[in-house]
Amino acid sequence: MAIDINDYPNKIKTNLWANKNYTIFFYNFKYESRKYRGIIDYSNKVMWSKKEKVAGAENELYNIKKDKKDGVLKDTVTLDALMTKHFTLQPDTNYVKTRKSHYDRYISPICGKKKVIDLKQQHIRDAIKSQEDKGLAPRTVKQTLEVLAPALKNAIADRIIPYSPLDGIKIKLPKTKKIVSHASEELMKIHKAIYEEFEDDPFYLSLFLFAMQGRRKSEILTLRFEDINFNKNYYILRNTKNNEEQKIFLPDVIKENLSHFQEESGWVFKSQKTDTHIVDIRRATNKLQKRLGDDNFGVHYLRNVIVSAMAEQGLDSMHLSGALGHNDPNTIKKYLTMNYLKSSEMASGVIEGIVKK
């Protein structure tokens, strides 16, 4: 969209003007026979005073001019190029692969070819609307902001852009039920259904017993035999949501079931059709939904049941967080490293006490 200089009647200094409300600033300068013009938008800085916005715009213009002289600002970098570099520098985990897949499928086709310096909020909103029109869940759509935010933050630090076009964009998520009423009774019911359905199938029995210990589906399906220490009763989760390797307690009941198909190495839950792990457990999950008479049942729902049941039994929040693989950067990490092994062992004891009543 063309810039109308009449929208910026207030001259701040040479090369810099403000709109009537001093919320958006227009700059226009020349360097080495080339003209540069653009917008500095502080309309979302509602808590800033006029003086602060003017000072911010002056400082931003100074940096833009300096970067032009230093040859730092890269006007030709596209969003696709920026994201390719960003993902190349990330660890090779399922979490990162999921984020890259989301970018490739839903963001790149809409605005990937645009220069980062030209990227506007409307371009991001167009990508979001495209996903909403496809019927994607709000949580999936929100990945757009989660994917772009760190890359654009780095782009600001590298002086590719002066500010992030994500500023002010929010995606409202529907409220989800975190606390389950009578969770201990619900956990006992689920435990019974799992055994009734898979008692003669150690493969899926152990899979859902891992879920009963609070493991995420991706953590279960990507587990490898070489990461399980059967002698010392623990296993290592390498592909976690926070990219932190975690040592988790291995209960005897799971170890016993794993022994029926144990191998020295390779995927624990290996696909019989491919060389990788299984990726779809809907058929097995549907069996449990039918037996329970509850369409809400799933691995993620089971985590909610577990956390509520452990809270009912008095397990404190630190160990509860450790059992589910969470860490709290505002409290726990100030004082200690999360003891995932101890927390998951304590949680396993609580769960076993519930289901054996």
N, C-alpha and C positions, 0 to 999 in steps of 0.2 A: 504494500500500500504506500502511495506517494506521501511524502511529508509536506504538509501545508505550513509554510513558515508564519502565516498569519495567525496560527494557533498559539504562537509563542511570542507575545508582545513585550514581555519583560526581559530586558537585557541584563544579564548578570555581570558579564565581563566579555572581553573579546572572544569571539567564537562560541559563546554560550548564552542561550536564552531560555526562559521558563514560560510555561503556560500561565493562565490567569490565576490558578490556584497554587502555583509553585509545587506541583506534584510530578510533572513531567517536564524534562529538559531536552532541548534540541542543541546539538553541537554541529559546527560546520567549520572545518579548517583545511588548510592546504599544506602538503608536505611533498617536496621533490616533484613539483608539477602535477601532483595527483590530489584531487579533492576527497575529503572524508567527511561524511555527515551521518548522523544517527540520533537515536533517542536513548535517554537515560530515564527509566521509569521508576519513580518512587511512590506511585499511587497506592501501593499496598503497605507502605510504611506509615500506618495511621497514627502511630504513637510518636512519630518524629515531628519536631517543630519545623516551622518554615526555615529557620536559621540552620537547623541540622540538615535539612534536605538540600539547601543551597551549598552548604559546605561539602556534603557528600558528592554532589554533582561536580563541583569544582575539582575535588580530589579525583573523581573518576575520570574527568576529562584530562587531567594531568597524566594519569596512568595510561590512558589511551594514546595520548600524544607521545609519551615516552616509549611505549611499546611499538608504535609505528616507527619511531626513529631507531629503536633497537632491533627492529625486524622480528619482533616476537609474535605479534598478532598475525594469525594465519587466516586470511580471508577466504581461502579456498577449501578449508577442511569441511567435509560433509559429515553429517551425523553418522552415516554408515562407517566412514573411516574412523571417526572418534570411537564408536562402539567396538569396532573390530580390534583396535588397539587396547581398549579397556578390557575386553574379554580375554585377550591374549595374556594379559598380566595377572589374571585371576587364577586361583587354584583349580585343578581339574577335578571338580566334584559334581555330584548330581545336582546340587543346589545351583551352581553356576550354569550348568548345562540347561536347567529348566529356565533360568532367567534369559539365557541366550536364545532359547527356542521361542520364548515369548516375544523377544525383540524381533527376531527374524519373521515371525508369523503375523504379528499384529501392529508393530510400530514402523519397521523399515518400509513396508509397502506404502505407507501414508506419508512419511516425512524423512525417510532415510537418505534421499538424494539431495535434500536441502542443505545449504551451507549452515554450519552451526551458528555463525555470526548473524544469519538471517532468520534463525529459528524463533518463532513467536509462540505465545501461549495458545493462540488459536490452532496452530499446527498440532500441538499436543492434545488439545481438546478434540480435534478432528479424529485423531487416533483413538482416543477414549470413546468417542461416540460410535465409531466404527465397530469397536468391540461390544459395546452395549447393544447395538443393532443386531449383532450376531447372537445375542442372548447369553454372553459370557457372564458368569457370576461376578458380583462386585469385588470379591476378594481377588479373583483372577485379573480383573481390570486394574485393580490397584497396583498390580505388579508393574504396570507401566511407569508409575512414579518411582517405584523401588529400583527398577532397572536403570532408569535414566539419571536419577539423583546423584549417585557417586561419580558417574562419568562427567556430568556437567559441572560438578563441584571441582573436579580435576581440571576441567577446561577453563574455569575461572582462575584457578591457581596458575595455570600455564598462559594466562592472558589471551586465550582464544576468544573468550566472550567476557563482557564486563559484568554481567549478572545472569542468573539462571531464569530461563523462561518458565520454570516450574513454580516459581514463587507465586503463592496465592491459589494454586490449583489443589483442590482436595476432592477425594472420593469418599463419600459417606458409606460406611459398611453397615449392614443390618445388625442389630443387636443379636448376639449369640448366647445361648444358655450355657453358662460356665459351671453353675452349681447344680448338681443332680440331687433331688430329694430322695431320702432313704437310699443313699448310694451304696451302703454296705449290703443291703438286701438285693439291690440291683446287681452288684458285682457277683454275689453268690449265684443269682439266677443266670447270669451270663456264663460263669464258670461251669455250671451244670450243663448248659446248652452246648458249650464247646466240647465237653467230654462225651455227651450223648451223640453228638454229630460226628466227631472225629476220633473216637476212642481207638478204633482199629486203623487209623491213618496217622502215623507218627509225623509225617511231613507237615500236614496242615494243623495237626494238634500242637506241634511245637511252634509253628508260625503264630497261631493265635495265643499261645501261652506267652510268647515274646510280647505280643500286643497287650496282654494282661499285666505285663510288667511296666507298661507305659511307653514302649517303644513306638516311634513313628513308623508308618508303613515303609517309607523309603529306607529307613535304618535297618529294618528287618530284611527287606528284599535284597539289599546290597551287602549283607553280612557274608564274610568269607570264612571258611574253616580255619585257615591259617591265622586268623585273628581271634580264635577261641582257645583259651588255655583250659583244657579239661581237667588238668591236675590241680590248678589253683583256683578254679571256679570263677573265672571272669572272662570277658571278651572285650575287644576294642571296637568302638564305633568310629569309623574314619570319615564317613560322609554324613556329617551332622548339619543341622540347620545353621548353627553359628560357626561352622568351619573349624570347630575345635575337636580334636580327638578326645574321646572319653572312654575311660575304663569302667565297665559295668559288671555288676555281680551276676553270676550265672547260677540260677537255682538248680537243685538236683533234679527236679521233675522235668525241666527242659533238657538238661544234660542227658537224662535217661532216654528221652524220646529221640534226641539227635543221634544217639549211638546206633539207632536202627538204620541210619543211612549216612553215617559219618565217613568222611574222606579226609585225606591228608591236606588237601588244598582245594581251592575253587569255591564257587558260589554255594552257599548253604542251601538256598532255595533255587536250585538250578532248573532251568526250563528243559523239558524233554524234547522240545522242538528246535531250540536254538542253542548256541554256545554261551548264552548269557543267562542272567537270572530271570525268573518270572516277573512280569510287570502288571498282570491283571489278576486280581483275586476276587473279582466281582461274583463269580459263580459260587465260590466258597462263602463269601460274605452273605450272599442272598440266601443260602441254606440256613445260616444262623438267624437272619432276619425272619425267615419263615418260621423257624422253630421257636423263636422268641415272641413272634407276633408283633415285631417292632421294626418298622421301616427306617427308623432313625439309627439303628445299630450300624456301626462301622468302626474302623480302627481309631479314627479321630474322636468319635463319640466315646469310645471306651476309655480314652485318656481323660475325658471329663469325668467319667464315672470313677476312675481310679483316684484322681486328685481329690474328688469330693469324699470318697470313702476313707482315704488316708487322713483327711482333715477331721472326719468324724471320729477317727480312732486316736486323734491327738498328736499325729506326727507334725513336728514344727515346720514352718515355712521354708527354712533353709534346706532341710533334708528332702522336703517335698519337691522343691525346685530341682535339687540335684538328681532325684530319682527320675524326673521327667526330662532331664537333659537341658534345663534352663539355667541361665546365669543372670544375675541382677547387677548391671554395671554401676548402679547408684548406691548399693549397699554392700553386697557380698564381696565384690571384687576389690573394694577398698581395703578389706582386711585379710582376705585369704583367697586361695585358689579353691574353686568348688571341688569337693571330694565326691565325685560321681560314684566311685566304687562303694564307699561307706553308705552314702545316701540310698543307692539302689538296693544294697543288701538289707538295710533297715526297712525300706519300703516293701521288699519282697517278703520279709518276715511278717509285716502287717497284713499284706494281702493273703498270705498263707493262713494266718490266724483267722481272717474273715471267712474264707471259703471252707475251712475245716470245721466251722461251728455246726 
